[in-house]
Amino acid sequence: MTTVYLVRHCESLGNIGRRMQGRTDCDISENGALQLEHLKRRMAGEPIDVIYSSPLRRAYKTAEAIRGDRDIDIHVREDLQEMSFGDWEDKDWATLNATYPGESEKWRSRPYEINFANGETFQQVEDRFFRAVEEIVKQHPGQRIAIATHATPIRVYARRVQNADYDLQTVDWARNTSISTFEYDELGNVFLVSYGDIAHQPEDLLFHFKETRASK
């Protein structure tokens, strides 16, 4: 059995600024740094063998917290990044709502229908991320793998594993530093064990996320 932990990055400056981060390399917030201390303590009790990360700072710093005091390399892969939002990149939600009112509403209710100019579709994110995780699993059979990544890849991966509806109403956004656990059997079949586990975070450290659900 191979275990995969998908861990969403900690709170970032883009989150609290209500910006559409995507590939924009925002640093983490002060609140995010506190979240990482709790994540570090939580993951110290997990027998992690391998760590992978998106190259974006908010994910890589999360990977460092997952590593903690272990002597383990962090492997960076470009295909573990957040969705590219193209022309929407790094714009705040007040601007997006005013400039693209119809598309903004569609993003909240029917995101699979959006095709961002100069960006990615949800299907493209799902395909590249699922392929990346399967490649990683094949390289590390029987091991426990932690992957520090982003909200959209985690959500579409979980949707695919569960064969849920494409409207994604059955799969919510993973919260900052949440842990979603999946297992691959010897035949390559993947199963969801738990989704969006955030038990390690005090409620007061989750406040900012509640106010910024739209930014990834």
Z-matrix of the N, CA and C atoms (Angstrom, degrees):
N
C 1 1.456
C 2 1.531 1 109.94
N 3 1.309 2 116.41 1 133.36
C 4 1.463 3 122.10 2 176.65
C 5 1.526 4 108.17 3 -111.34
N 6 1.320 5 116.35 4 129.63
C 7 1.461 6 121.27 5 -178.36
C 8 1.524 7 110.19 6 -106.41
N 9 1.328 8 116.17 7 134.30
C 10 1.462 9 121.96 8 178.48
C 11 1.522 10 108.69 9 -121.70
N 12 1.329 11 115.40 10 124.42
C 13 1.459 12 121.56 11 173.48
C 14 1.525 13 108.21 12 -104.23
N 15 1.322 14 117.69 13 115.93
C 16 1.463 15 121.26 14 173.22
C 17 1.525 16 107.55 15 -96.72
N 18 1.317 17 115.57 16 116.72
C 19 1.464 18 121.09 17 -175.53
C 20 1.530 19 109.32 18 -114.75
N 21 1.320 20 115.42 19 121.53
C 22 1.462 21 118.04 20 176.68
C 23 1.523 22 109.57 21 -75.03
N 24 1.320 23 116.17 22 144.58
C 25 1.457 24 121.43 23 179.89
C 26 1.530 25 111.72 24 -58.92
N 27 1.330 26 115.92 25 162.04
C 28 1.458 27 121.86 26 177.29
C 29 1.534 28 110.34 27 -72.11
N 30 1.316 29 114.81 28 173.23
C 31 1.464 30 119.57 29 179.14
C 32 1.528 31 110.51 30 -59.57
N 33 1.326 32 115.80 31 136.75
C 34 1.469 33 122.04 32 -177.73
C 35 1.518 34 110.74 33 -116.79
N 36 1.325 35 115.94 34 171.18
C 37 1.459 36 120.90 35 176.43
C 38 1.523 37 110.72 36 -65.05
N 39 1.322 38 116.58 37 -31.14
C 40 1.457 39 119.81 38 176.43
C 41 1.513 40 111.89 39 -67.01
N 42 1.340 41 116.97 40 -36.13
C 43 1.466 42 120.42 41 177.38
C 44 1.527 43 111.08 42 -61.84
N 45 1.328 44 116.61 43 -52.31
C 46 1.458 45 118.71 44 -175.80
C 47 1.527 46 111.42 45 -73.27
N 48 1.331 47 117.81 46 -20.74
C 49 1.456 48 120.82 47 175.97
C 50 1.513 49 113.05 48 -87.35
N 51 1.339 50 116.00 49 2.99
C 52 1.469 51 122.43 50 -179.03
C 53 1.532 52 110.83 51 51.51
N 54 1.326 53 114.93 52 52.55
C 55 1.454 54 120.74 53 179.92
C 56 1.526 55 109.60 54 -112.93
N 57 1.311 56 115.58 55 151.99
C 58 1.459 57 121.84 56 176.93
C 59 1.530 58 106.83 57 -83.01
N 60 1.319 59 117.52 58 90.41
C 61 1.462 60 121.15 59 -170.93
C 62 1.521 61 113.23 60 -67.91
N 63 1.331 62 115.72 61 -58.92
C 64 1.456 63 118.32 62 -176.74
C 65 1.510 64 111.89 63 57.22
N 66 1.349 65 116.58 64 -121.49
C 67 1.463 66 121.95 65 -179.95
C 68 1.532 67 112.22 66 -85.75
N 69 1.337 68 117.72 67 -2.93
C 70 1.459 69 120.54 68 177.77
C 71 1.523 70 108.99 69 -64.63
N 72 1.323 71 116.96 70 128.87
C 73 1.461 72 121.05 71 -170.24
C 74 1.530 73 111.54 72 -89.09
N 75 1.328 74 115.80 73 67.90
C 76 1.466 75 121.20 74 178.48
C 77 1.529 76 110.44 75 -70.48
N 78 1.313 77 115.38 76 145.31
C 79 1.460 78 120.28 77 174.43
C 80 1.523 79 109.37 78 -80.48
N 81 1.329 80 116.39 79 174.26
C 82 1.459 81 120.45 80 -179.57
C 83 1.526 82 110.01 81 -85.07
N 84 1.324 83 116.41 82 158.34
C 85 1.461 84 122.26 83 178.30
C 86 1.528 85 109.70 84 -87.70
N 87 1.345 86 116.24 85 171.29
C 88 1.466 87 120.01 86 174.86
C 89 1.529 88 110.01 87 -62.00
N 90 1.312 89 115.76 88 -40.15
C 91 1.456 90 120.50 89 177.32
C 92 1.532 91 110.56 90 -63.04
N 93 1.326 92 116.12 91 -37.85
C 94 1.465 93 121.36 92 177.98
C 95 1.517 94 111.91 93 -62.60
N 96 1.331 95 116.55 94 -38.99
C 97 1.463 96 120.14 95 178.58
C 98 1.530 97 110.61 96 -63.14
N 99 1.331 98 117.14 97 -37.88
C 100 1.458 99 120.65 98 176.48
C 101 1.529 100 110.73 99 -67.10
N 102 1.313 101 116.15 100 -39.66
C 103 1.464 102 120.07 101 176.75
C 104 1.529 103 110.82 102 -58.57
N 105 1.321 104 115.96 103 -39.01
C 106 1.469 105 119.52 104 -177.98
C 107 1.529 106 112.01 105 -65.91
N 108 1.321 107 117.35 106 -31.66
C 109 1.464 108 119.50 107 177.12
C 110 1.527 109 110.43 108 -63.51
N 111 1.317 110 116.64 109 -40.96
C 112 1.467 111 120.30 110 178.56
C 113 1.536 112 110.81 111 -70.67
N 114 1.329 113 116.51 112 -38.93
C 115 1.468 114 119.28 113 176.96
C 116 1.525 115 110.74 114 -63.31
N 117 1.326 116 117.03 115 -41.42
C 118 1.467 117 121.03 116 179.05
C 119 1.514 118 111.36 117 -57.61
N 120 1.338 119 116.09 118 -45.26
C 121 1.473 120 119.66 119 179.53
C 122 1.522 121 110.61 120 -65.54
N 123 1.317 122 116.97 121 -39.30
C 124 1.470 123 120.41 122 179.72
C 125 1.528 124 110.85 123 -64.38
N 126 1.314 125 116.87 124 -47.81
C 127 1.466 126 119.98 125 -174.92
C 128 1.522 127 113.05 126 -75.94
N 129 1.324 128 117.32 127 -15.94
C 130 1.471 129 120.10 128 177.35
C 131 1.526 130 110.69 129 -62.06
N 132 1.321 131 116.32 130 -24.89
C 133 1.459 132 120.06 131 179.44
C 134 1.510 133 114.50 132 -88.18
N 135 1.328 134 117.16 133 -1.31
C 136 1.469 135 121.35 134 179.44
C 137 1.532 136 109.70 135 -100.74
N 138 1.324 137 118.53 136 132.94
C 139 1.475 138 121.19 137 -179.57
C 140 1.532 139 111.91 138 -77.74
N 141 1.325 140 116.93 139 73.89
C 142 1.463 141 122.19 140 -177.92
C 143 1.530 142 110.14 141 -76.00
N 144 1.324 143 116.55 142 132.92
C 145 1.464 144 121.77 143 177.55
C 146 1.527 145 112.66 144 -101.36
N 147 1.319 146 116.62 145 -34.52
C 148 1.460 147 121.80 146 -172.53
C 149 1.522 148 109.09 147 -140.57
N 150 1.346 149 116.54 148 142.69
C 151 1.459 150 120.98 149 177.87
C 152 1.523 151 110.02 150 -128.69
N 153 1.333 152 115.48 151 131.37
C 154 1.458 153 122.57 152 174.76
C 155 1.521 154 108.87 153 -122.04
N 156 1.335 155 115.60 154 157.49
C 157 1.454 156 119.20 155 -179.59
C 158 1.522 157 111.58 156 -150.76
N 159 1.311 158 114.32 157 149.81
C 160 1.456 159 122.15 158 162.49
C 161 1.530 160 107.56 159 -62.59
N 162 1.335 161 118.69 160 152.44
C 163 1.468 162 120.37 161 179.62
C 164 1.525 163 114.12 162 -75.43
N 165 1.330 164 118.56 163 -11.87
C 166 1.457 165 120.56 164 -176.83
C 167 1.528 166 110.92 165 -71.51
N 168 1.335 167 116.40 166 142.65
C 169 1.468 168 121.45 167 -171.47
C 170 1.520 169 113.43 168 -55.20
N 171 1.315 170 117.16 169 -42.05
C 172 1.462 171 119.45 170 -177.01
C 173 1.526 172 111.76 171 -62.76
N 174 1.334 173 116.53 172 -30.89
C 175 1.465 174 120.64 173 177.00
C 176 1.526 175 111.18 174 -81.77
N 177 1.333 176 116.78 175 -42.34
C 178 1.472 177 119.05 176 -176.85
C 179 1.527 178 110.75 177 -64.48
N 180 1.322 179 117.82 178 -40.20
C 181 1.463 180 119.93 179 177.74
C 182 1.526 181 110.87 180 -65.59
N 183 1.315 182 116.46 181 -31.30
C 184 1.456 183 120.79 182 174.46
C 185 1.529 184 110.16 183 -67.47
N 186 1.333 185 116.76 184 -40.15
C 187 1.465 186 120.87 185 176.87
C 188 1.531 187 110.75 186 -62.42
N 189 1.328 188 116.88 187 -37.72
C 190 1.463 189 119.80 188 177.86
C 191 1.529 190 111.18 189 -64.11
N 192 1.320 191 116.48 190 -37.24
C 193 1.469 192 119.67 191 176.89
C 194 1.526 193 110.89 192 -67.35
N 195 1.323 194 116.60 193 -39.28
C 196 1.462 195 120.64 194 176.52
C 197 1.529 196 110.24 195 -60.94
N 198 1.321 197 116.12 196 -41.59
C 199 1.465 198 120.36 197 179.75
C 200 1.520 199 111.46 198 -64.64
N 201 1.337 200 116.65 199 -42.42
C 202 1.455 201 119.88 200 179.83
C 203 1.515 202 111.65 201 59.55
N 204 1.322 203 116.97 202 -126.95
C 205 1.467 204 122.10 203 -177.36
C 206 1.525 205 112.86 204 -94.00
N 207 1.326 206 117.70 205 7.20
C 208 1.463 207 120.39 206 179.87
C 209 1.529 208 111.04 207 -73.30
N 210 1.303 209 116.85 208 151.53
C 211 1.462 210 122.69 209 174.90
C 212 1.531 211 108.09 210 -94.63
N 213 1.343 212 115.07 211 73.95
C 214 1.466 213 121.63 212 -177.21
C 215 1.515 214 108.91 213 -130.35
N 216 1.327 215 116.74 214 135.03
C 217 1.457 216 120.55 215 175.17
C 218 1.519 217 110.22 216 -72.17
N 219 1.330 218 116.43 217 151.12
C 220 1.459 219 122.27 218 172.78
C 221 1.525 220 107.45 219 -104.70
N 222 1.330 221 116.30 220 118.30
C 223 1.456 222 121.89 221 -178.75
C 224 1.531 223 109.43 222 -92.88
N 225 1.310 224 116.70 223 124.81
C 226 1.463 225 121.91 224 -177.50
C 227 1.525 226 109.91 225 -99.52
N 228 1.334 227 115.29 226 132.51
C 229 1.461 228 121.27 227 176.47
C 230 1.528 229 109.35 228 -130.73
N 231 1.328 230 115.18 229 131.87
C 232 1.456 231 120.66 230 179.87
C 233 1.533 232 112.11 231 -63.36
N 234 1.336 233 116.91 232 -31.74
C 235 1.462 234 119.51 233 -175.54
C 236 1.532 235 113.76 234 -79.66
N 237 1.330 236 116.80 235 7.68
C 238 1.458 237 121.26 236 173.89
C 239 1.530 238 111.44 237 -99.99
N 240 1.343 239 116.77 238 6.50
C 241 1.451 240 121.42 239 -177.81
C 242 1.523 241 112.59 240 -71.52
N 243 1.331 242 113.79 241 167.50
C 244 1.453 243 121.30 242 173.67
C 245 1.533 244 109.50 243 -67.07
N 246 1.314 245 115.14 244 164.53
C 247 1.463 246 122.09 245 174.73
C 248 1.526 247 110.14 246 -57.63
N 249 1.309 248 116.53 247 141.48
C 250 1.459 249 121.06 248 172.20
C 251 1.527 250 108.18 249 -84.36
N 252 1.323 251 115.92 250 121.72
C 253 1.457 252 120.72 251 -179.10
C 254 1.529 253 113.08 252 -95.72
N 255 1.316 254 116.73 253 9.39
C 256 1.458 255 120.63 254 172.60
C 257 1.515 256 113.10 255 55.48
N 258 1.327 257 116.84 256 -123.35
C 259 1.464 258 121.89 257 -176.36
C 260 1.529 259 112.89 258 -67.22
N 261 1.323 260 117.71 259 -12.24
C 262 1.464 261 121.25 260 178.28
C 263 1.531 262 112.52 261 -88.91
N 264 1.323 263 117.46 262 -7.70
C 265 1.454 264 121.33 263 -174.19
C 266 1.532 265 112.51 264 -54.90
N 267 1.335 266 114.83 265 132.22
C 268 1.456 267 125.26 266 172.68
C 269 1.527 268 113.70 267 61.38
N 270 1.313 269 117.67 268 20.85
C 271 1.462 270 121.31 269 174.68
C 272 1.529 271 108.76 270 -95.37
N 273 1.331 272 116.41 271 143.66
C 274 1.459 273 119.58 272 179.67
C 275 1.525 274 109.56 273 -79.13
N 276 1.339 275 114.50 274 158.58
C 277 1.459 276 118.74 275 -173.32
C 278 1.521 277 113.65 276 -70.06
N 279 1.325 278 118.66 277 -24.95
C 280 1.459 279 120.19 278 175.27
C 281 1.531 280 109.75 279 -63.61
N 282 1.326 281 116.11 280 -41.97
C 283 1.467 282 120.83 281 178.45
C 284 1.517 283 111.15 282 -67.75
N 285 1.333 284 116.94 283 -43.99
C 286 1.459 285 120.67 284 -178.41
C 287 1.526 286 111.34 285 -64.83
N 288 1.332 287 117.04 286 -41.52
C 289 1.463 288 119.80 287 179.46
C 290 1.521 289 111.85 288 -64.03
N 291 1.335 290 115.71 289 -36.47
C 292 1.463 291 119.78 290 -179.84
C 293 1.526 292 112.07 291 -76.52
N 294 1.335 293 117.03 292 -36.01
C 295 1.465 294 121.17 293 -175.22
C 296 1.520 295 112.40 294 -85.30
N 297 1.328 296 116.56 295 -37.86
C 298 1.475 297 121.65 296 -177.08
C 299 1.534 298 109.62 297 -127.88
N 300 1.319 299 119.64 298 64.03
C 301 1.471 300 120.18 299 -175.11
C 302 1.520 301 113.80 300 -59.42
N 303 1.329 302 117.54 301 -41.76
C 304 1.462 303 120.18 302 180.00
C 305 1.515 304 112.26 303 -68.65
N 306 1.330 305 116.29 304 -44.50
C 307 1.459 306 120.09 305 -179.88
C 308 1.527 307 111.73 306 -68.70
N 309 1.324 308 117.13 307 -34.74
C 310 1.461 309 120.17 308 178.35
C 311 1.520 310 111.02 309 -62.85
N 312 1.316 311 116.70 310 -42.02
C 313 1.459 312 120.54 311 177.54
C 314 1.526 313 110.99 312 -67.00
N 315 1.314 314 116.21 313 -38.50
C 316 1.463 315 120.18 314 178.46
C 317 1.535 316 110.36 315 -63.78
N 318 1.338 317 116.94 316 -39.03
C 319 1.459 318 120.30 317 178.17
C 320 1.522 319 111.28 318 -58.57
N 321 1.325 320 116.42 319 -39.10
C 322 1.460 321 119.78 320 -178.27
C 323 1.518 322 112.76 321 -75.92
N 324 1.341 323 117.28 322 -29.41
C 325 1.468 324 119.21 323 -173.10
C 326 1.527 325 113.96 324 -112.11
N 327 1.346 326 117.90 325 -32.74
C 328 1.464 327 121.03 326 -176.53
C 329 1.528 328 110.32 327 -140.09
N 330 1.336 329 116.87 328 62.15
C 331 1.473 330 119.99 329 -172.41
C 332 1.522 331 114.47 330 -62.71
N 333 1.336 332 117.49 331 -24.73
C 334 1.461 333 118.69 332 179.66
C 335 1.525 334 112.44 333 -67.60
N 336 1.316 335 117.67 334 -13.88
C 337 1.460 336 120.68 335 -178.84
C 338 1.525 337 113.04 336 -88.66
N 339 1.318 338 117.13 337 -8.45
C 340 1.461 339 120.28 338 -175.37
C 341 1.521 340 110.96 339 -87.79
N 342 1.321 341 115.12 340 137.28
C 343 1.466 342 122.61 341 173.09
C 344 1.518 343 106.80 342 -124.38
N 345 1.331 344 116.27 343 94.46
C 346 1.458 345 120.50 344 -176.44
C 347 1.523 346 111.12 345 -65.75
N 348 1.329 347 116.25 346 132.74
C 349 1.467 348 120.30 347 175.83
C 350 1.522 349 109.12 348 -61.15
N 351 1.343 350 115.79 349 126.20
C 352 1.471 351 122.54 350 -179.85
C 353 1.529 352 112.90 351 64.96
N 354 1.343 353 116.46 352 19.54
C 355 1.455 354 119.77 353 178.69
C 356 1.511 355 111.78 354 -128.65
N 357 1.332 356 116.48 355 -156.06
C 358 1.456 357 122.61 356 -178.00
C 359 1.523 358 111.36 357 -111.16
N 360 1.319 359 115.25 358 161.15
C 361 1.456 360 121.78 359 168.32
C 362 1.531 361 108.27 360 -96.76
N 363 1.328 362 116.18 361 164.11
C 364 1.457 363 119.69 362 176.00
C 365 1.520 364 110.80 363 -60.07
N 366 1.308 365 116.94 364 -37.83
C 367 1.456 366 120.06 365 -179.04
C 368 1.525 367 111.13 366 -63.63
N 369 1.323 368 116.62 367 -39.32
C 370 1.461 369 119.91 368 178.39
C 371 1.532 370 111.15 369 -65.67
N 372 1.333 371 116.39 370 -40.06
C 373 1.463 372 120.05 371 177.34
C 374 1.525 373 110.03 372 -63.71
N 375 1.324 374 115.77 373 -45.71
C 376 1.467 375 120.40 374 -179.93
C 377 1.522 376 111.18 375 -59.39
N 378 1.323 377 117.02 376 -45.35
C 379 1.464 378 120.45 377 -177.49
C 380 1.521 379 111.76 378 -65.05
N 381 1.335 380 117.26 379 -46.32
C 382 1.471 381 118.87 380 -176.85
C 383 1.516 382 111.50 381 -69.86
N 384 1.347 383 117.17 382 -37.78
C 385 1.456 384 119.25 383 -176.97
C 386 1.526 385 110.99 384 -73.31
N 387 1.319 386 117.09 385 -41.99
C 388 1.464 387 119.93 386 178.30
C 389 1.531 388 110.33 387 -61.57
N 390 1.330 389 116.00 388 -41.89
C 391 1.458 390 120.59 389 177.95
C 392 1.535 391 110.87 390 -62.61
N 393 1.334 392 117.01 391 -41.29
C 394 1.457 393 120.90 392 179.74
C 395 1.529 394 111.34 393 -63.12
N 396 1.328 395 117.30 394 -45.73
C 397 1.468 396 120.46 395 -179.33
C 398 1.525 397 110.47 396 -64.35
N 399 1.319 398 117.39 397 -41.49
C 400 1.465 399 119.56 398 179.25
C 401 1.529 400 111.24 399 -63.61
N 402 1.332 401 117.57 400 -38.15
C 403 1.466 402 120.54 401 177.42
C 404 1.527 403 110.32 402 -64.44
N 405 1.333 404 116.37 403 -42.21
C 406 1.463 405 120.65 404 179.40
C 407 1.525 406 110.77 405 -63.55
N 408 1.327 407 116.73 406 -43.37
C 409 1.466 408 120.80 407 179.76
C 410 1.531 409 110.97 408 -62.32
N 411 1.317 410 117.37 409 -40.60
C 412 1.465 411 120.58 410 179.16
C 413 1.523 412 111.68 411 -65.35
N 414 1.325 413 116.84 412 -28.90
C 415 1.469 414 120.80 413 178.85
C 416 1.529 415 112.37 414 -78.83
N 417 1.341 416 116.74 415 -20.42
C 418 1.468 417 120.27 416 -174.58
C 419 1.526 418 111.32 417 -133.72
N 420 1.319 419 117.75 418 57.38
C 421 1.472 420 119.79 419 -177.90
C 422 1.524 421 111.53 420 -63.07
N 423 1.331 422 115.04 421 138.90
C 424 1.453 423 120.20 422 176.43
C 425 1.518 424 114.70 423 77.30
N 426 1.333 425 117.54 424 5.79
C 427 1.458 426 120.08 425 -177.94
C 428 1.524 427 111.19 426 -106.67
N 429 1.338 428 114.37 427 171.89
C 430 1.462 429 121.45 428 176.70
C 431 1.529 430 107.77 429 -104.98
N 432 1.318 431 116.01 430 117.39
C 433 1.457 432 122.51 431 -170.42
C 434 1.519 433 109.82 432 -115.32
N 435 1.324 434 116.82 433 126.86
C 436 1.465 435 121.66 434 174.70
C 437 1.525 436 108.69 435 -106.50
N 438 1.325 437 116.20 436 133.37
C 439 1.463 438 121.72 437 -179.81
C 440 1.525 439 108.28 438 -126.45
N 441 1.338 440 116.66 439 117.77
C 442 1.461 441 121.82 440 176.66
C 443 1.530 442 108.35 441 -90.14
N 444 1.310 443 115.69 442 119.05
C 445 1.462 444 119.05 443 -172.50
C 446 1.524 445 110.20 444 -148.04
N 447 1.333 446 117.82 445 -147.80
C 448 1.459 447 122.33 446 -166.48
C 449 1.525 448 111.75 447 -131.27
N 450 1.334 449 114.64 448 170.89
C 451 1.461 450 120.91 449 -172.04
C 452 1.523 451 113.52 450 -63.40
N 453 1.341 452 117.32 451 -47.83
C 454 1.462 453 118.73 452 -175.77
C 455 1.528 454 112.57 453 -66.27
N 456 1.345 455 119.50 454 -48.09
C 457 1.468 456 118.45 455 176.55
C 458 1.524 457 113.73 456 -56.56
N 459 1.331 458 117.23 457 -41.20
C 460 1.462 459 119.61 458 179.63
C 461 1.519 460 110.51 459 -63.99
N 462 1.315 461 116.27 460 -43.21
C 463 1.463 462 119.75 461 -176.58
C 464 1.527 463 111.66 462 -65.74
N 465 1.329 464 117.67 463 -45.17
C 466 1.465 465 118.76 464 -177.53
C 467 1.528 466 111.76 465 -73.46
N 468 1.336 467 116.66 466 -30.31
C 469 1.467 468 119.82 467 175.91
C 470 1.526 469 110.33 468 -64.71
N 471 1.340 470 116.09 469 -46.13
C 472 1.462 471 120.10 470 178.54
C 473 1.525 472 110.99 471 -63.23
N 474 1.329 473 116.45 472 -37.58
C 475 1.469 474 120.07 473 177.18
C 476 1.509 475 110.67 474 -60.08
N 477 1.325 476 115.76 475 -44.39
C 478 1.462 477 120.24 476 -177.74
C 479 1.526 478 111.57 477 -67.45
N 480 1.323 479 116.45 478 -42.65
C 481 1.463 480 120.08 479 179.85
C 482 1.531 481 110.85 480 -60.85
N 483 1.330 482 115.86 481 -39.56
C 484 1.466 483 120.20 482 -178.44
C 485 1.520 484 113.10 483 -87.80
N 486 1.336 485 116.34 484 -5.79
C 487 1.467 486 120.70 485 -175.10
C 488 1.523 487 110.77 486 53.24
N 489 1.337 488 115.06 487 42.88
C 490 1.462 489 121.31 488 -178.31
C 491 1.530 490 110.35 489 -79.05
N 492 1.315 491 116.41 490 169.22
C 493 1.454 492 121.11 491 178.77
C 494 1.520 493 110.45 492 -60.73
N 495 1.315 494 116.57 493 148.40
C 496 1.449 495 120.90 494 -178.96
C 497 1.522 496 113.12 495 -70.56
N 498 1.342 497 118.32 496 -13.52
C 499 1.461 498 117.93 497 176.81
C 500 1.527 499 111.81 498 -74.10
N 501 1.352 500 115.86 499 -8.65
C 502 1.459 501 123.03 500 174.23
C 503 1.524 502 114.41 501 65.46
N 504 1.320 503 117.81 502 12.36
C 505 1.459 504 118.64 503 -178.55
C 506 1.524 505 112.03 504 -66.31
N 507 1.311 506 117.48 505 -21.85
C 508 1.468 507 120.24 506 179.13
C 509 1.524 508 112.23 507 -87.65
N 510 1.329 509 118.03 508 -6.04
C 511 1.468 510 122.30 509 -179.89
C 512 1.526 511 107.81 510 -129.20
N 513 1.317 512 117.29 511 109.75
C 514 1.457 513 121.21 512 -177.33
C 515 1.529 514 109.77 513 -85.48
N 516 1.335 515 116.01 514 172.31
C 517 1.462 516 120.56 515 175.39
C 518 1.522 517 109.86 516 -66.55
N 519 1.309 518 117.34 517 135.88
C 520 1.462 519 121.79 518 173.48
C 521 1.526 520 108.82 519 -71.88
N 522 1.319 521 116.95 520 137.23
C 523 1.459 522 121.20 521 -177.36
C 524 1.529 523 110.48 522 -82.59
N 525 1.324 524 116.21 523 165.56
C 526 1.467 525 121.40 524 -178.01
C 527 1.523 526 111.65 525 -57.82
N 528 1.307 527 116.51 526 129.02
C 529 1.474 528 128.55 527 -177.98
C 530 1.514 529 113.31 528 65.24
N 531 1.327 530 118.31 529 12.00
C 532 1.468 531 119.29 530 176.98
C 533 1.527 532 110.24 531 -68.44
N 534 1.317 533 115.53 532 153.01
C 535 1.467 534 122.59 533 -177.04
C 536 1.524 535 108.75 534 -116.63
N 537 1.314 536 115.67 535 122.61
C 538 1.466 537 121.52 536 175.02
C 539 1.517 538 107.75 537 -113.39
N 540 1.315 539 116.51 538 126.17
C 541 1.461 540 121.73 539 -172.11
C 542 1.524 541 111.15 540 -111.02
N 543 1.333 542 115.24 541 132.75
C 544 1.464 543 122.63 542 179.78
C 545 1.525 544 108.39 543 -130.88
N 546 1.330 545 115.75 544 152.00
C 547 1.462 546 120.37 545 177.15
C 548 1.515 547 110.28 546 -127.95
N 549 1.324 548 114.96 547 137.35
C 550 1.463 549 123.02 548 174.67
C 551 1.522 550 108.25 549 -107.59
N 552 1.336 551 116.49 550 129.75
C 553 1.465 552 118.60 551 175.97
C 554 1.525 553 109.96 552 -86.76
N 555 1.329 554 115.92 553 -178.77
C 556 1.464 555 121.38 554 -175.15
C 557 1.528 556 112.62 555 -65.48
N 558 1.317 557 117.59 556 -19.64
C 559 1.468 558 121.75 557 179.21
C 560 1.521 559 112.71 558 -91.05
N 561 1.331 560 116.46 559 -1.37
C 562 1.453 561 120.06 560 179.82
C 563 1.509 562 114.91 561 90.17
N 564 1.332 563 116.99 562 5.52
C 565 1.465 564 120.31 563 176.55
C 566 1.521 565 109.48 564 -76.87
N 567 1.329 566 116.89 565 139.77
C 568 1.459 567 120.68 566 -177.79
C 569 1.523 568 110.41 567 -114.94
N 570 1.336 569 115.40 568 141.45
C 571 1.463 570 121.99 569 -177.50
C 572 1.524 571 110.10 570 -132.81
N 573 1.323 572 115.87 571 142.33
C 574 1.461 573 121.00 572 175.21
C 575 1.524 574 109.39 573 -80.77
N 576 1.323 575 116.93 574 126.54
C 577 1.465 576 122.50 575 176.08
C 578 1.524 577 110.39 576 -95.38
N 579 1.317 578 116.38 577 -48.79
C 580 1.464 579 121.04 578 177.22
C 581 1.523 580 108.76 579 -156.02
N 582 1.340 581 115.36 580 151.05
C 583 1.467 582 119.78 581 -176.79
C 584 1.529 583 110.77 582 -126.34
N 585 1.325 584 115.09 583 129.67
C 586 1.457 585 120.79 584 171.61
C 587 1.518 586 115.79 585 65.45
N 588 1.334 587 117.52 586 37.11
C 589 1.464 588 121.38 587 -179.58
C 590 1.532 589 109.20 588 -68.30
N 591 1.315 590 116.07 589 117.95
C 592 1.455 591 121.76 590 -177.41
C 593 1.524 592 111.35 591 -123.76
N 594 1.332 593 116.78 592 20.56
C 595 1.467 594 121.98 593 -174.16
C 596 1.526 595 112.95 594 -61.82
N 597 1.321 596 117.86 595 -21.55
C 598 1.463 597 121.04 596 -177.30
C 599 1.524 598 113.25 597 -79.20
N 600 1.347 599 118.05 598 -10.77
C 601 1.460 600 120.52 599 -176.60
C 602 1.529 601 111.80 600 -100.01
N 603 1.342 602 118.41 601 129.38
C 604 1.465 603 120.85 602 172.76
C 605 1.531 604 109.75 603 -62.04
N 606 1.291 605 116.81 604 149.38
C 607 1.462 606 121.31 605 -176.10
C 608 1.526 607 112.07 606 -59.09
N 609 1.333 608 117.76 607 -36.42
C 610 1.459 609 119.04 608 -176.70
C 611 1.526 610 112.52 609 -67.67
N 612 1.334 611 117.80 610 -22.34
C 613 1.462 612 120.21 611 177.46
C 614 1.523 613 112.04 612 -82.69
N 615 1.321 614 118.02 613 -8.83
C 616 1.454 615 121.46 614 179.00
C 617 1.522 616 112.01 615 -96.68
N 618 1.312 617 117.19 616 -4.08
C 619 1.465 618 120.79 617 -174.58
C 620 1.515 619 112.45 618 -58.19
N 621 1.319 620 116.81 619 -48.20
C 622 1.465 621 119.54 620 -176.07
C 623 1.522 622 111.05 621 -59.29
N 624 1.337 623 117.18 622 -38.29
C 625 1.463 624 119.17 623 -178.92
C 626 1.515 625 110.83 624 -62.61
N 627 1.319 626 118.07 625 -37.98
C 628 1.450 627 121.18 626 -179.80
C 629 1.537 628 110.80 627 -59.25
N 630 1.333 629 115.52 628 -30.95
C 631 1.450 630 119.78 629 -178.06
C 632 1.522 631 112.50 630 -86.38
N 633 1.333 632 118.28 631 -9.82
C 634 1.473 633 120.39 632 -172.74
C 635 1.510 634 111.55 633 -132.64
N 636 1.304 635 118.44 634 44.42
C 637 1.457 636 122.09 635 -174.60
C 638 1.526 637 112.96 636 -63.66
N 639 1.323 638 118.36 637 -20.84
C 640 1.458 639 120.32 638 -173.52
C 641 1.520 640 112.64 639 -82.64
N 642 1.315 641 119.48 640 -22.03
C 643 1.460 642 120.70 641 -173.95
C 644 1.519 643 110.72 642 -94.60
N 645 1.343 644 116.63 643 136.54
C 646 1.458 645 121.20 644 -173.85
C 647 1.524 646 111.79 645 -104.26
